[in-house]
Amino acid sequence: MDNRKRNNQLKIYLTDEEKEIFEKKMKLANCKTMSHFLRKCVLEKEIYVVDLEPFRNLQWLLSNATNNINQIAKATNTTGVIYKNEIEAMNKEIEKLSRKIWQIHSLLLNKSKESYGD
């Protein structure tokens, strides 16, 4: 062990499904040994922490807008009438969605620029 460069051993337990996924990814990475694959994953790959809160907000806004559209469609199909204030409310919801999508797009674009040093 004294002449070994790597003398710290790690041991992990996997389910059969996890082991199968591990082996497939190891083959995709062209790694012949588990040690090589794990070193490659740990030493060469970036770790990203993603805040999903903007996506949750976006999902809520989208759900809210689609519910409003469905309610307007149902009322219109029932009565044959659509009200201007309903259309204006929908436009406001769509504008909120558009702004949120643009904010998330800008955030992701800035993060990718930081990662690549542009």
N, CA, C and O atoms as CSV, one atom per row, in Angstrom:
chain,resi,resn,atom,element,x,y,z
A,1,MET,N,N,0.808,-1.195,0.000
A,1,MET,CA,C,0.000,0.000,0.000
A,1,MET,C,C,0.856,1.266,0.000
A,1,MET,O,O,0.402,2.315,-0.456
A,2,ASP,N,N,2.074,1.180,0.500
A,2,ASP,CA,C,2.917,2.364,0.581
A,2,ASP,C,C,3.258,2.927,-0.787
A,2,ASP,O,O,3.426,4.137,-0.935
A,3,ASN,N,N,3.362,2.056,-1.794
A,3,ASN,CA,C,3.748,2.535,-3.121
A,3,ASN,C,C,2.537,2.957,-3.964
A,3,ASN,O,O,2.703,3.393,-5.103
A,4,ARG,N,N,1.339,2.832,-3.422
A,4,ARG,CA,C,0.140,3.222,-4.154
A,4,ARG,C,C,-0.089,4.719,-4.057
A,4,ARG,O,O,0.078,5.331,-3.002
A,5,LYS,N,N,-0.471,5.281,-5.172
A,5,LYS,CA,C,-0.813,6.695,-5.199
A,5,LYS,C,C,-2.185,6.909,-4.551
A,5,LYS,O,O,-2.387,7.868,-3.807
A,6,ARG,N,N,-3.104,6.020,-4.839
A,6,ARG,CA,C,-4.464,6.094,-4.280
A,6,ARG,C,C,-4.600,5.015,-3.226
A,6,ARG,O,O,-4.661,3.829,-3.551
A,7,ASN,N,N,-4.647,5.410,-1.982
A,7,ASN,CA,C,-4.696,4.403,-0.921
A,7,ASN,C,C,-5.946,4.516,-0.032
A,7,ASN,O,O,-5.996,3.929,1.048
A,8,ASN,N,N,-6.959,5.278,-0.495
A,8,ASN,CA,C,-8.225,5.384,0.235
A,8,ASN,C,C,-9.304,4.629,-0.528
A,8,ASN,O,O,-9.585,4.923,-1.690
A,9,GLN,N,N,-9.894,3.663,0.136
A,9,GLN,CA,C,-10.912,2.848,-0.506
A,9,GLN,C,C,-12.301,3.296,-0.053
A,9,GLN,O,O,-12.522,3.602,1.119
A,10,LEU,N,N,-13.233,3.328,-1.011
A,10,LEU,CA,C,-14.624,3.636,-0.705
A,10,LEU,C,C,-15.469,2.423,-1.036
A,10,LEU,O,O,-15.145,1.649,-1.937
A,11,LYS,N,N,-16.563,2.266,-0.291
A,11,LYS,CA,C,-17.446,1.137,-0.532
A,11,LYS,C,C,-18.874,1.672,-0.594
A,11,LYS,O,O,-19.284,2.452,0.265
A,12,ILE,N,N,-19.636,1.248,-1.618
A,12,ILE,CA,C,-21.022,1.688,-1.730
A,12,ILE,C,C,-21.931,0.484,-1.925
A,12,ILE,O,O,-21.504,-0.572,-2.390
A,13,TYR,N,N,-23.185,0.666,-1.561
A,13,TYR,CA,C,-24.195,-0.363,-1.766
A,13,TYR,C,C,-25.227,0.174,-2.746
A,13,TYR,O,O,-25.677,1.313,-2.616
A,14,LEU,N,N,-25.604,-0.639,-3.725
A,14,LEU,CA,C,-26.582,-0.252,-4.732
A,14,LEU,C,C,-27.662,-1.317,-4.845
A,14,LEU,O,O,-27.419,-2.498,-4.597
A,15,THR,N,N,-28.858,-0.881,-5.223
A,15,THR,CA,C,-29.897,-1.853,-5.550
A,15,THR,C,C,-29.548,-2.448,-6.909
A,15,THR,O,O,-28.640,-1.966,-7.587
A,16,ASP,N,N,-30.262,-3.485,-7.302
A,16,ASP,CA,C,-30.009,-4.082,-8.614
A,16,ASP,C,C,-30.242,-3.068,-9.730
A,16,ASP,O,O,-29.484,-3.013,-10.698
A,17,GLU,N,N,-31.291,-2.271,-9.588
A,17,GLU,CA,C,-31.599,-1.254,-10.608
A,17,GLU,C,C,-30.514,-0.186,-10.668
A,17,GLU,O,O,-30.095,0.223,-11.750
A,18,GLU,N,N,-30.060,0.264,-9.492
A,18,GLU,CA,C,-29.001,1.275,-9.450
A,18,GLU,C,C,-27.709,0.736,-10.054
A,18,GLU,O,O,-26.998,1.451,-10.760
A,19,LYS,N,N,-27.415,-0.517,-9.774
A,19,LYS,CA,C,-26.200,-1.134,-10.310
A,19,LYS,C,C,-26.272,-1.214,-11.833
A,19,LYS,O,O,-25.282,-0.975,-12.524
A,20,GLU,N,N,-27.445,-1.551,-12.343
A,20,GLU,CA,C,-27.631,-1.631,-13.794
A,20,GLU,C,C,-27.422,-0.259,-14.445
A,20,GLU,O,O,-26.756,-0.149,-15.475
A,21,ILE,N,N,-27.989,0.772,-13.841
A,21,ILE,CA,C,-27.809,2.136,-14.353
A,21,ILE,C,C,-26.343,2.542,-14.282
A,21,ILE,O,O,-25.803,3.127,-15.220
A,22,PHE,N,N,-25.709,2.227,-13.164
A,22,PHE,CA,C,-24.287,2.537,-12.962
A,22,PHE,C,C,-23.450,1.911,-14.074
A,22,PHE,O,O,-22.606,2.576,-14.674
A,23,GLU,N,N,-23.691,0.620,-14.345
A,23,GLU,CA,C,-22.908,-0.093,-15.357
A,23,GLU,C,C,-23.154,0.468,-16.758
A,23,GLU,O,O,-22.226,0.557,-17.561
A,24,LYS,N,N,-24.398,0.844,-17.054
A,24,LYS,CA,C,-24.696,1.441,-18.372
A,24,LYS,C,C,-23.962,2.758,-18.543
A,24,LYS,O,O,-23.381,3.025,-19.595
A,25,LYS,N,N,-23.992,3.579,-17.503
A,25,LYS,CA,C,-23.304,4.876,-17.579
A,25,LYS,C,C,-21.796,4.699,-17.654
A,25,LYS,O,O,-21.103,5.467,-18.321
A,26,MET,N,N,-21.297,3.690,-16.971
A,26,MET,CA,C,-19.866,3.407,-17.010
A,26,MET,C,C,-19.450,3.037,-18.436
A,26,MET,O,O,-18.405,3.483,-18.911
A,27,LYS,N,N,-20.259,2.228,-19.117
A,27,LYS,CA,C,-19.975,1.855,-20.511
A,27,LYS,C,C,-20.053,3.076,-21.418
A,27,LYS,O,O,-19.205,3.255,-22.293
A,28,LEU,N,N,-21.072,3.920,-21.214
A,28,LEU,CA,C,-21.213,5.127,-22.026
A,28,LEU,C,C,-20.010,6.053,-21.884
A,28,LEU,O,O,-19.637,6.749,-22.829
A,29,ALA,N,N,-19.409,6.054,-20.702
A,29,ALA,CA,C,-18.250,6.909,-20.441
A,29,ALA,C,C,-16.943,6.251,-20.896
A,29,ALA,O,O,-15.865,6.821,-20.725
A,30,ASN,N,N,-17.042,5.060,-21.470
A,30,ASN,CA,C,-15.860,4.310,-21.928
A,30,ASN,C,C,-14.860,4.052,-20.807
A,30,ASN,O,O,-13.649,4.155,-21.002
A,31,CYS,N,N,-15.377,3.721,-19.649
A,31,CYS,CA,C,-14.520,3.401,-18.504
A,31,CYS,C,C,-14.524,1.891,-18.301
A,31,CYS,O,O,-15.580,1.259,-18.271
A,32,LYS,N,N,-13.351,1.334,-18.165
A,32,LYS,CA,C,-13.239,-0.115,-18.014
A,32,LYS,C,C,-13.411,-0.573,-16.567
A,32,LYS,O,O,-13.804,-1.713,-16.321
A,33,THR,N,N,-13.119,0.307,-15.613
A,33,THR,CA,C,-13.247,-0.071,-14.201
A,33,THR,C,C,-14.146,0.918,-13.468
A,33,THR,O,O,-14.312,2.065,-13.884
A,34,MET,N,N,-14.721,0.443,-12.366
A,34,MET,CA,C,-15.542,1.315,-11.532
A,34,MET,C,C,-14.708,2.455,-10.964
A,34,MET,O,O,-15.170,3.593,-10.877
A,35,SER,N,N,-13.495,2.142,-10.583
A,35,SER,CA,C,-12.611,3.169,-10.014
A,35,SER,C,C,-12.383,4.298,-11.003
A,35,SER,O,O,-12.464,5.475,-10.651
A,36,HIS,N,N,-12.097,3.927,-12.246
A,36,HIS,CA,C,-11.857,4.936,-13.283
A,36,HIS,C,C,-13.106,5.787,-13.501
A,36,HIS,O,O,-13.025,7.010,-13.613
A,37,PHE,N,N,-14.260,5.126,-13.560
A,37,PHE,CA,C,-15.523,5.834,-13.773
A,37,PHE,C,C,-15.814,6.804,-12.630
A,37,PHE,O,O,-16.178,7.955,-12.868
A,38,LEU,N,N,-15.655,6.343,-11.401
A,38,LEU,CA,C,-15.928,7.212,-10.257
A,38,LEU,C,C,-14.959,8.391,-10.188
A,38,LEU,O,O,-15.363,9.515,-9.888
A,39,ARG,N,N,-13.682,8.132,-10.465
A,39,ARG,CA,C,-12.719,9.240,-10.478
A,39,ARG,C,C,-13.102,10.251,-11.554
A,39,ARG,O,O,-13.042,11.461,-11.334
A,40,LYS,N,N,-13.495,9.743,-12.714
A,40,LYS,CA,C,-13.898,10.622,-13.818
A,40,LYS,C,C,-15.101,11.473,-13.405
A,40,LYS,O,O,-15.122,12.677,-13.661
A,41,CYS,N,N,-16.100,10.855,-12.770
A,41,CYS,CA,C,-17.289,11.587,-12.329
A,41,CYS,C,C,-16.953,12.626,-11.277
A,41,CYS,O,O,-17.435,13.757,-11.334
A,42,VAL,N,N,-16.142,12.248,-10.333
A,42,VAL,CA,C,-15.841,13.139,-9.208
A,42,VAL,C,C,-14.866,14.250,-9.614
A,42,VAL,O,O,-15.051,15.405,-9.230
A,43,LEU,N,N,-13.849,13.913,-10.373
A,43,LEU,CA,C,-12.792,14.879,-10.643
A,43,LEU,C,C,-13.018,15.725,-11.893
A,43,LEU,O,O,-12.508,16.842,-11.981
A,44,GLU,N,N,-13.768,15.212,-12.852
A,44,GLU,CA,C,-13.900,15.927,-14.120
A,44,GLU,C,C,-15.247,16.611,-14.311
A,44,GLU,O,O,-15.373,17.469,-15.185
A,45,LYS,N,N,-16.229,16.267,-13.544
A,45,LYS,CA,C,-17.574,16.804,-13.758
A,45,LYS,C,C,-17.849,17.965,-12.820
A,45,LYS,O,O,-17.423,17.971,-11.665
A,46,GLU,N,N,-18.576,18.955,-13.345
A,46,GLU,CA,C,-19.009,20.093,-12.539
A,46,GLU,C,C,-20.247,19.683,-11.741
A,46,GLU,O,O,-21.046,18.866,-12.198
A,47,ILE,N,N,-20.397,20.244,-10.572
A,47,ILE,CA,C,-21.588,20.034,-9.763
A,47,ILE,C,C,-22.387,21.338,-9.800
A,47,ILE,O,O,-21.861,22.410,-9.502
A,48,TYR,N,N,-23.650,21.230,-10.166
A,48,TYR,CA,C,-24.512,22.395,-10.232
A,48,TYR,C,C,-25.623,22.265,-9.210
A,48,TYR,O,O,-26.249,21.212,-9.087
A,49,VAL,N,N,-25.861,23.338,-8.480
A,49,VAL,CA,C,-26.986,23.391,-7.557
A,49,VAL,C,C,-28.038,24.252,-8.237
A,49,VAL,O,O,-27.788,25.409,-8.574
A,50,VAL,N,N,-29.210,23.680,-8.432
A,50,VAL,CA,C,-30.262,24.374,-9.169
A,50,VAL,C,C,-31.394,24.735,-8.217
A,50,VAL,O,O,-31.939,23.879,-7.520
A,51,ASP,N,N,-31.731,26.006,-8.201
A,51,ASP,CA,C,-32.867,26.479,-7.417
A,51,ASP,C,C,-34.108,26.327,-8.283
A,51,ASP,O,O,-34.257,27.028,-9.284
A,52,LEU,N,N,-34.997,25.419,-7.908
A,52,LEU,CA,C,-36.179,25.133,-8.708
A,52,LEU,C,C,-37.358,26.047,-8.384
A,52,LEU,O,O,-38.419,25.919,-8.995
A,53,GLU,N,N,-37.194,26.948,-7.450
A,53,GLU,CA,C,-38.301,27.824,-7.056
A,53,GLU,C,C,-38.874,28.628,-8.228
A,53,GLU,O,O,-40.096,28.719,-8.344
A,54,PRO,N,N,-38.041,29.217,-9.105
A,54,PRO,CA,C,-38.624,29.936,-10.248
A,54,PRO,C,C,-39.491,29.028,-11.128
A,54,PRO,O,O,-40.485,29.479,-11.698
A,55,PHE,N,N,-39.116,27.761,-11.236
A,55,PHE,CA,C,-39.906,26.835,-12.044
A,55,PHE,C,C,-41.223,26.491,-11.355
A,55,PHE,O,O,-42.246,26.315,-12.016
A,56,ARG,N,N,-41.197,26.394,-10.033
A,56,ARG,CA,C,-42.441,26.150,-9.291
A,56,ARG,C,C,-43.400,27.319,-9.476
A,56,ARG,O,O,-44.596,27.127,-9.695
A,57,ASN,N,N,-42.861,28.533,-9.387
A,57,ASN,CA,C,-43.686,29.723,-9.612
A,57,ASN,C,C,-44.243,29.746,-11.031
A,57,ASN,O,O,-45.409,30.073,-11.248
A,58,LEU,N,N,-43.404,29.398,-11.977
A,58,LEU,CA,C,-43.835,29.359,-13.371
A,58,LEU,C,C,-44.932,28.316,-13.563
A,58,LEU,O,O,-45.915,28.565,-14.261
A,59,GLN,N,N,-44.766,27.169,-12.954
A,59,GLN,CA,C,-45.774,26.118,-13.055
A,59,GLN,C,C,-47.095,26.588,-12.448
A,59,GLN,O,O,-48.163,26.308,-12.993
A,60,TRP,N,N,-47.026,27.295,-11.329
A,60,TRP,CA,C,-48.236,27.814,-10.693
A,60,TRP,C,C,-48.920,28.816,-11.621
A,60,TRP,O,O,-50.135,28.754,-11.812
A,61,LEU,N,N,-48.147,29.741,-12.200
A,61,LEU,CA,C,-48.717,30.731,-13.107
A,61,LEU,C,C,-49.352,30.067,-14.324
A,61,LEU,O,O,-50.435,30.459,-14.756
A,62,LEU,N,N,-48.679,29.070,-14.869
A,62,LEU,CA,C,-49.193,28.363,-16.036
A,62,LEU,C,C,-50.490,27.635,-15.700
A,62,LEU,O,O,-51.449,27.665,-16.472
A,63,SER,N,N,-50.511,26.987,-14.552
A,63,SER,CA,C,-51.707,26.277,-14.112
A,63,SER,C,C,-52.858,27.249,-13.912
A,63,SER,O,O,-53.991,26.965,-14.301
A,64,ASN,N,N,-52.574,28.380,-13.313
A,64,ASN,CA,C,-53.581,29.405,-13.080
A,64,ASN,C,C,-54.147,29.919,-14.411
A,64,ASN,O,O,-55.360,30.066,-14.561
A,65,ALA,N,N,-53.261,30.186,-15.367
A,65,ALA,CA,C,-53.693,30.696,-16.669
A,65,ALA,C,C,-54.539,29.667,-17.409
A,65,ALA,O,O,-55.567,30.012,-17.993
A,66,THR,N,N,-54.116,28.411,-17.389
A,66,THR,CA,C,-54.892,27.388,-18.112
A,66,THR,C,C,-56.252,27.162,-17.457
A,66,THR,O,O,-57.237,26.910,-18.150
A,67,ASN,N,N,-56.313,27.249,-16.130
A,67,ASN,CA,C,-57.614,27.144,-15.453
A,67,ASN,C,C,-58.535,28.281,-15.891
A,67,ASN,O,O,-59.718,28.066,-16.154
A,68,ASN,N,N,-57.981,29.488,-15.968
A,68,ASN,CA,C,-58.783,30.634,-16.409
A,68,ASN,C,C,-59.260,30.465,-17.842
A,68,ASN,O,O,-60.410,30.772,-18.153
A,69,ILE,N,N,-58.395,29.985,-18.707
A,69,ILE,CA,C,-58.781,29.746,-20.104
A,69,ILE,C,C,-59.917,28.727,-20.175
A,69,ILE,O,O,-60.883,28.912,-20.915
A,70,ASN,N,N,-59.789,27.649,-19.397
A,70,ASN,CA,C,-60.840,26.626,-19.398
A,70,ASN,C,C,-62.171,27.185,-18.898
A,70,ASN,O,O,-63.229,26.870,-19.444
A,71,GLN,N,N,-62.112,28.009,-17.864
A,71,GLN,CA,C,-63.345,28.602,-17.340
A,71,GLN,C,C,-63.990,29.539,-18.368
A,71,GLN,O,O,-65.209,29.544,-18.538
A,72,ILE,N,N,-63.155,30.328,-19.047
A,72,ILE,CA,C,-63.670,31.241,-20.079
A,72,ILE,C,C,-64.268,30.427,-21.230
A,72,ILE,O,O,-65.345,30.752,-21.729
A,73,ALA,N,N,-63.569,29.373,-21.649
A,73,ALA,CA,C,-64.055,28.540,-22.748
A,73,ALA,C,C,-65.386,27.887,-22.383
A,73,ALA,O,O,-66.306,27.844,-23.199
A,74,LYS,N,N,-65.483,27.385,-21.167
A,74,LYS,CA,C,-66.726,26.733,-20.732
A,74,LYS,C,C,-67.877,27.736,-20.718
A,74,LYS,O,O,-68.967,27.449,-21.213
A,75,ALA,N,N,-67.628,28.915,-20.146
A,75,ALA,CA,C,-68.669,29.944,-20.097
A,75,ALA,C,C,-69.060,30.397,-21.495
A,75,ALA,O,O,-70.241,30.604,-21.772
A,76,THR,N,N,-68.083,30.552,-22.371
A,76,THR,CA,C,-68.351,30.983,-23.741
A,76,THR,C,C,-69.151,29.916,-24.487
A,76,THR,O,O,-70.092,30.240,-25.212
A,77,ASN,N,N,-68.783,28.654,-24.313
A,77,ASN,CA,C,-69.510,27.573,-24.984
A,77,ASN,C,C,-70.939,27.455,-24.461
A,77,ASN,O,O,-71.852,27.102,-25.207
A,78,THR,N,N,-71.127,27.751,-23.181
A,78,THR,CA,C,-72.456,27.648,-22.576
A,78,THR,C,C,-73.345,28.820,-22.987
A,78,THR,O,O,-74.503,28.633,-23.360
A,79,THR,N,N,-72.788,30.031,-22.915
A,79,THR,CA,C,-73.607,31.231,-23.149
A,79,THR,C,C,-73.424,31.826,-24.534
A,79,THR,O,O,-74.287,32.567,-25.005
A,80,GLY,N,N,-72.331,31.520,-25.187
A,80,GLY,CA,C,-72.041,32.126,-26.488
A,80,GLY,C,C,-71.510,33.541,-26.361
A,80,GLY,O,O,-71.380,34.256,-27.355
A,81,VAL,N,N,-71.198,33.950,-25.114
A,81,VAL,CA,C,-70.744,35.322,-24.864
A,81,VAL,C,C,-69.389,35.272,-24.153
A,81,VAL,O,O,-69.171,34.446,-23.267
A,82,ILE,N,N,-68.488,36.165,-24.555
A,82,ILE,CA,C,-67.217,36.315,-23.859
A,82,ILE,C,C,-67.077,37.781,-23.459
A,82,ILE,O,O,-67.370,38.679,-24.248
A,83,TYR,N,N,-66.632,38.011,-22.244
A,83,TYR,CA,C,-66.571,39.369,-21.711
A,83,TYR,C,C,-65.171,39.945,-21.853
A,83,TYR,O,O,-64.163,39.247,-21.740
A,84,LYS,N,N,-65.153,41.253,-22.105
A,84,LYS,CA,C,-63.884,41.957,-22.290
A,84,LYS,C,C,-62.987,41.834,-21.063
A,84,LYS,O,O,-61.778,41.648,-21.200
A,85,ASN,N,N,-63.568,41.936,-19.855
A,85,ASN,CA,C,-62.743,41.861,-18.636
A,85,ASN,C,C,-62.094,40.482,-18.483
A,85,ASN,O,O,-61.005,40.378,-17.918
A,86,GLU,N,N,-62.744,39.425,-18.976
A,86,GLU,CA,C,-62.141,38.083,-18.940
A,86,GLU,C,C,-60.924,38.019,-19.862
A,86,GLU,O,O,-59.895,37.440,-19.513
A,87,ILE,N,N,-61.057,38.612,-21.022
A,87,ILE,CA,C,-59.928,38.639,-21.971
A,87,ILE,C,C,-58.776,39.464,-21.389
A,87,ILE,O,O,-57.614,39.071,-21.495
A,88,GLU,N,N,-59.097,40.600,-20.776
A,88,GLU,CA,C,-58.057,41.439,-20.176
A,88,GLU,C,C,-57.356,40.709,-19.023
A,88,GLU,O,O,-56.138,40.807,-18.877
A,89,ALA,N,N,-58.119,39.984,-18.210
A,89,ALA,CA,C,-57.524,39.215,-17.115
A,89,ALA,C,C,-56.591,38.139,-17.661
A,89,ALA,O,O,-55.512,37.907,-17.117
A,90,MET,N,N,-57.021,37.480,-18.751
A,90,MET,CA,C,-56.172,36.457,-19.377
A,90,MET,C,C,-54.888,37.072,-19.915
A,90,MET,O,O,-53.805,36.507,-19.760
A,91,ASN,N,N,-55.015,38.227,-20.544
A,91,ASN,CA,C,-53.820,38.907,-21.074
A,91,ASN,C,C,-52.833,39.234,-19.960
A,91,ASN,O,O,-51.622,39.112,-20.145
A,92,LYS,N,N,-53.350,39.652,-18.798
A,92,LYS,CA,C,-52.468,39.944,-17.659
A,92,LYS,C,C,-51.750,38.681,-17.184
A,92,LYS,O,O,-50.559,38.714,-16.875
A,93,GLU,N,N,-52.487,37.567,-17.129
A,93,GLU,CA,C,-51.868,36.291,-16.728
A,93,GLU,C,C,-50.785,35.883,-17.725
A,93,GLU,O,O,-49.712,35.426,-17.332
A,94,ILE,N,N,-51.066,36.048,-18.992
A,94,ILE,CA,C,-50.095,35.688,-20.031
A,94,ILE,C,C,-48.860,36.594,-19.945
A,94,ILE,O,O,-47.735,36.130,-20.130
A,95,GLU,N,N,-49.070,37.873,-19.667
A,95,GLU,CA,C,-47.936,38.795,-19.501
A,95,GLU,C,C,-47.067,38.387,-18.310
A,95,GLU,O,O,-45.840,38.426,-18.397
A,96,LYS,N,N,-47.704,37.993,-17.190
A,96,LYS,CA,C,-46.949,37.516,-16.018
A,96,LYS,C,C,-46.110,36.295,-16.393
A,96,LYS,O,O,-44.934,36.197,-16.042
A,97,LEU,N,N,-46.746,35.363,-17.117
A,97,LEU,CA,C,-46.030,34.163,-17.552
A,97,LEU,C,C,-44.840,34.530,-18.426
A,97,LEU,O,O,-43.740,34.009,-18.241
A,98,SER,N,N,-45.062,35.414,-19.365
A,98,SER,CA,C,-43.985,35.821,-20.281
A,98,SER,C,C,-42.824,36.447,-19.528
A,98,SER,O,O,-41.663,36.154,-19.813
A,99,ARG,N,N,-43.141,37.320,-18.554
A,99,ARG,CA,C,-42.079,37.956,-17.764
A,99,ARG,C,C,-41.302,36.914,-16.965
A,99,ARG,O,O,-40.074,36.966,-16.896
A,100,LYS,N,N,-42.016,35.975,-16.368
A,100,LYS,CA,C,-41.367,34.940,-15.553
A,100,LYS,C,C,-40.467,34.070,-16.428
A,100,LYS,O,O,-39.341,33.752,-16.047
A,101,ILE,N,N,-40.961,33.695,-17.583
A,101,ILE,CA,C,-40.151,32.887,-18.514
A,101,ILE,C,C,-38.903,33.661,-18.925
A,101,ILE,O,O,-37.812,33.094,-18.986
A,102,TRP,N,N,-39.055,34.941,-19.204
A,102,TRP,CA,C,-37.904,35.758,-19.593
A,102,TRP,C,C,-36.900,35.868,-18.449
A,102,TRP,O,O,-35.693,35.829,-18.688
A,103,GLN,N,N,-37.374,36.003,-17.213
A,103,GLN,CA,C,-36.475,36.063,-16.057
A,103,GLN,C,C,-35.683,34.768,-15.919
A,103,GLN,O,O,-34.473,34.793,-15.691
A,104,ILE,N,N,-36.367,33.644,-16.057
A,104,ILE,CA,C,-35.692,32.345,-15.938
A,104,ILE,C,C,-34.698,32.174,-17.082
A,104,ILE,O,O,-33.586,31.689,-16.874
A,105,HIS,N,N,-35.095,32.569,-18.284
A,105,HIS,CA,C,-34.194,32.483,-19.446
A,105,HIS,C,C,-32.935,33.307,-19.201
A,105,HIS,O,O,-31.823,32.840,-19.446
A,106,SER,N,N,-33.114,34.533,-18.716
A,106,SER,CA,C,-31.959,35.406,-18.451
A,106,SER,C,C,-31.059,34.818,-17.371
A,106,SER,O,O,-29.834,34.844,-17.488
A,107,LEU,N,N,-31.675,34.290,-16.326
A,107,LEU,CA,C,-30.911,33.675,-15.239
A,107,LEU,C,C,-30.086,32.500,-15.750
A,107,LEU,O,O,-28.902,32.386,-15.432
A,108,LEU,N,N,-30.703,31.630,-16.539
A,108,LEU,CA,C,-29.978,30.474,-17.081
A,108,LEU,C,C,-28.875,30.910,-18.041
A,108,LEU,O,O,-27.788,30.333,-18.047
A,109,LEU,N,N,-29.156,31.918,-18.841
A,109,LEU,CA,C,-28.148,32.419,-19.775
A,109,LEU,C,C,-26.949,32.980,-19.021
A,109,LEU,O,O,-25.806,32.725,-19.400
A,110,ASN,N,N,-27.196,33.739,-17.962
A,110,ASN,CA,C,-26.096,34.288,-17.150
A,110,ASN,C,C,-25.298,33.185,-16.481
A,110,ASN,O,O,-24.071,33.259,-16.417
A,111,LYS,N,N,-25.986,32.155,-15.979
A,111,LYS,CA,C,-25.286,31.035,-15.331
A,111,LYS,C,C,-24.416,30.291,-16.337
A,111,LYS,O,O,-23.297,29.891,-16.016
A,112,SER,N,N,-24.926,30.105,-17.553
A,112,SER,CA,C,-24.125,29.372,-18.546
A,112,SER,C,C,-22.910,30.208,-18.956
A,112,SER,O,O,-21.844,29.652,-19.219
A,113,LYS,N,N,-23.054,31.520,-19.013
A,113,LYS,CA,C,-21.907,32.386,-19.332
A,113,LYS,C,C,-20.863,32.326,-18.234
A,113,LYS,O,O,-19.664,32.314,-18.512
A,114,GLU,N,N,-21.322,32.289,-16.969
A,114,GLU,CA,C,-20.396,32.171,-15.833
A,114,GLU,C,C,-19.636,30.857,-15.901
A,114,GLU,O,O,-18.436,30.813,-15.629
A,115,SER,N,N,-20.331,29.792,-16.263
A,115,SER,CA,C,-19.701,28.463,-16.319
A,115,SER,C,C,-18.628,28.385,-17.385
A,115,SER,O,O,-17.606,27.723,-17.203
A,116,TYR,N,N,-18.862,29.066,-18.501
A,116,TYR,CA,C,-17.918,28.981,-19.611
A,116,TYR,C,C,-16.948,30.149,-19.643
A,116,TYR,O,O,-16.063,30.195,-20.497
A,117,GLY,N,N,-17.103,31.087,-18.729
A,117,GLY,CA,C,-16.158,32.191,-18.625
A,117,GLY,C,C,-16.278,33.218,-19.711
A,117,GLY,O,O,-15.323,33.948,-19.977
A,118,ASP,N,N,-17.437,33.298,-20.356
A,118,ASP,CA,C,-17.639,34.301,-21.425
A,118,ASP,C,C,-17.885,35.666,-20.851
A,118,ASP,O,O,-18.074,36.625,-21.599
